[in-house]
Amino acid sequence: MSQTNHMKAAEAHESAAKTARMAAEQHEKGNHKSALEHSDKAMKQSETAHEATKTAAVTSKAAAH
């Protein structure tokens, strides 16, 4: 179970990073409205990833005891 939670957390972080890169690319192109939308989405994904990481850490601690 712990491994599954860590994989979910990793995938969530990867998704947030990909969206953040998309925001950066849009800023580079001068499309600031799209960049802002991607930035907001990346922030929400990052928050989800953070929660998934906390869940994974709890399951890891439980498995270690």
C-alpha positions as CSV (number, residue, x, y, z in Angstrom):
1,M,0.0,0.0,0.0
2,S,2.8,2.4,0.9
3,Q,4.4,1.9,-2.6
4,T,1.1,2.7,-4.3
5,N,0.8,5.9,-2.3
6,H,4.3,7.0,-3.2
7,M,3.7,6.3,-6.8
8,K,0.5,8.4,-6.7
9,A,2.5,11.2,-5.1
10,A,5.2,11.0,-7.7
11,E,2.8,11.0,-10.5
12,A,1.0,14.0,-9.1
13,H,4.3,15.9,-8.7
14,E,5.2,15.0,-12.3
15,S,1.9,16.3,-13.5
16,A,2.3,19.6,-11.6
17,A,5.8,20.0,-13.0
18,K,4.7,19.4,-16.6
19,T,1.9,22.0,-16.2
20,A,4.4,24.5,-14.6
21,R,6.7,24.0,-17.6
22,M,3.7,24.7,-19.9
23,A,3.1,27.9,-18.0
24,A,6.8,28.9,-18.5
25,E,6.5,28.1,-22.2
26,Q,3.4,30.2,-22.6
27,H,5.1,33.2,-20.8
28,E,8.1,32.8,-23.2
29,K,5.7,33.0,-26.1
30,G,4.1,36.1,-24.6
31,N,0.8,34.4,-24.1
32,H,0.4,35.6,-20.5
33,K,-3.3,34.7,-20.2
34,S,-2.7,31.1,-21.0
35,A,0.4,31.1,-18.8
36,L,-1.6,32.3,-15.9
37,E,-4.2,29.6,-16.4
38,H,-1.5,27.0,-16.5
39,S,0.2,28.5,-13.5
40,D,-3.1,28.3,-11.5
41,K,-3.6,24.7,-12.6
42,A,0.0,23.8,-11.6
43,M,-0.5,25.3,-8.2
44,K,-3.6,23.2,-7.6
45,Q,-1.8,20.1,-8.8
46,S,1.1,20.9,-6.6
47,E,-1.2,21.1,-3.6
48,T,-2.7,17.8,-4.5
49,A,0.7,16.3,-4.8
50,H,1.7,17.6,-1.4
51,E,-1.3,16.0,0.2
52,A,-0.5,12.7,-1.6
53,T,3.1,12.9,-0.3
54,K,1.8,13.4,3.3
55,T,-0.5,10.4,2.9
56,A,2.4,8.3,1.6
57,A,4.6,9.4,4.5
58,V,2.0,8.3,7.0
59,T,1.6,4.9,5.4
60,S,5.4,4.5,5.3
61,K,5.7,5.3,9.0
62,A,2.9,2.9,9.8
63,A,4.6,0.1,7.8
64,A,7.9,0.7,9.5
65,H,6.4,0.0,13.0
